[in-house]
Amino acid sequence: MEYAAFQLLSSTDEAVQAFKEKYDFYIIPIVNPDGFAFSQTSDRMWRKNRQATTSASCVGRDINRNWPHQSWSQRGGASTSPCAQDYKGPSAGDGVETKVLKAHLDSVAAGSGLQLYMDIHSYSQLWMYRKLLASTYHFTPH
C-alpha cells in the first residue's frame, strides 16, 4: 500500500495528474493494526483482527468478510465458526475496525460524495481486492 501511495503521489504523468486533480484519495495503509502486529510476532499467516469472540479459545473476525454488505448474509465465502481464519463475525459490521472504517466512508459520502471504495489486502501470498461503486453500496451518514 505504501508503494502504491508513493507511486500515485509522486507521478508526474499528465493523465495521473489530471486524475489526482479531479478526485480526493483517502489511503488507509493499515486497517487491522492488532492483527498485523500479531502476524509479525506470532502467526505469519494470521488475517483476522484480535477482537474477542463467543469462543473462549478463538479470537478475531476477518474484517473483509465482516463488511456490512448484502454478501455478509449469503452462504459460502465466509465461515460462521469463530476459530476459522475466514470467520465473518456474529453480525454484519460488528468488528471494531469495520465500524470505524464504515463511519469514515459514510462521512466522506455524506460530504463530498463517494465514487469508489477499494479494499486491497494480502494474505497467503495473494493480492485480493474489493471494489464497490457508490451505486452498488448505500453509504449513509450516522
C-alpha positions as a printed Julia matrix, in Angstrom:
142×3 Matrix{Float64}:
   0.0     0.0     0.0
   2.86    2.35    0.79
   4.38    1.71   -2.63
   1.05    2.29   -4.41
   0.54    5.54   -2.49
   4.08    6.68   -3.29
   3.57    5.95   -6.99
   0.28    7.85   -7.05
   1.64   10.86   -5.17
   4.98   11.13   -6.96
   3.77   10.54  -10.51
   4.29   13.36  -12.98
   2.36   11.63  -15.75
  -0.26   14.04  -17.17
  -3.09   11.5   -17.02
  -2.31   10.67  -13.39
  -2.0    14.38  -12.54
  -5.45   15.04  -14.04
  -6.86   12.13  -12.07
  -5.35   13.49   -8.84
  -6.78   16.94   -9.52
 -10.27   15.55  -10.13
 -10.56   13.17   -7.14
  -9.68   13.07   -3.45
  -7.9     9.92   -2.32
  -8.15    8.56    1.21
  -5.43    5.98    1.74
  -5.51    3.98    4.94
  -2.43    1.74    4.88
  -3.35   -0.46    7.85
  -6.92   -1.05    8.98
  -6.09   -4.02   11.21
  -3.19   -2.94   13.46
  -3.63   -5.6    16.16
  -3.97   -8.4    13.61
  -0.97   -7.06   11.7
   1.16   -6.94   14.85
   0.11  -10.5    15.73
   1.05  -11.67   12.22
   4.51  -10.15   12.69
   5.16  -11.64   16.13
   3.17  -14.87   16.48
   1.45  -16.23   13.37
   2.72  -15.02    9.99
  -0.46  -16.17    8.22
  -2.9   -14.52   10.65
  -5.59  -12.49    8.86
  -8.26  -11.66   11.44
  -8.35   -8.87   13.99
  -7.84   -9.78   17.65
 -11.34   -8.93   18.89
 -12.95  -11.31   21.41
 -15.48  -13.86   20.16
 -18.06  -16.1    21.79
 -15.44  -18.87   21.88
 -13.02  -18.7    24.79
 -10.29  -20.34   22.72
 -10.66  -18.38   19.46
 -10.32  -14.67   18.75
 -10.88  -12.36   15.84
 -13.01  -11.9    12.8
 -11.98  -11.44    9.19
 -12.6    -7.73    8.68
 -13.01   -8.14    4.93
 -15.79  -10.68    5.47
 -17.37   -8.67    8.3
 -18.3    -5.82    5.99
 -22.0    -4.83    6.35
 -22.98   -5.57    2.79
 -25.58   -7.9     1.33
 -22.85  -10.52    0.81
 -22.45  -10.93    4.61
 -25.71  -12.89    4.87
 -25.08  -15.08    1.83
 -23.98  -18.67    2.26
 -20.45  -19.58    1.32
 -17.35  -17.45    1.11
 -17.08  -16.94    4.86
 -17.21  -19.12    7.93
 -19.59  -18.94   10.87
 -17.02  -20.7    13.09
 -15.11  -18.31   15.41
 -11.99  -20.46   15.05
 -11.87  -20.27   11.24
  -9.47  -17.79    9.57
 -12.36  -16.54    7.4
 -14.83  -16.09   10.3
 -17.23  -13.3     9.34
 -18.28  -12.45   12.9
 -21.58  -12.91   14.71
 -23.23   -9.97   12.92
 -22.52   -7.82    9.89
 -20.28   -4.86   10.64
 -19.75   -5.69   14.32
 -15.96   -5.58   14.1
 -14.31   -2.58   15.75
 -12.27   -1.77   12.63
 -15.28   -2.31   10.37
 -17.35    0.19   12.37
 -14.63    2.85   12.27
 -13.93    2.41    8.56
 -17.63    2.43    7.65
 -18.2     5.58    9.74
 -15.34    7.26    7.87
 -16.71    6.21    4.48
 -20.21    7.34    5.47
 -18.78   10.72    6.45
 -16.99   11.12    3.11
 -20.12   10.01    1.24
 -22.3    12.49    3.13
 -19.84   15.32    2.45
 -18.14   15.38   -0.92
 -19.53   12.06   -2.12
 -18.02    8.68   -2.74
 -17.33    7.3    -6.2
 -15.31    4.19   -5.4
 -14.17    2.19   -2.4
 -11.32   -0.23   -2.97
 -10.09   -2.65   -0.33
  -6.68   -4.1    -1.09
  -5.06   -6.64    1.17
  -2.66   -9.51    1.09
  -2.95  -12.91    2.68
  -1.38  -16.23    1.81
   0.79  -14.54   -0.82
  -2.32  -13.34   -2.68
  -3.3    -9.84   -3.72
  -7.04   -9.51   -3.16
  -9.32   -6.55   -3.58
 -12.92   -5.49   -3.32
 -14.24   -2.65   -5.4
 -17.58   -1.06   -4.55
 -19.02    1.63   -6.74
 -21.2     4.16   -4.95
 -24.21    2.92   -6.91
 -23.8    -0.66   -5.58
 -23.43    0.16   -1.91
 -25.53    2.56    0.1
 -23.38    4.68    2.41
 -25.47    6.57    4.96
 -24.33    9.15    7.47
 -24.67    8.29   11.19
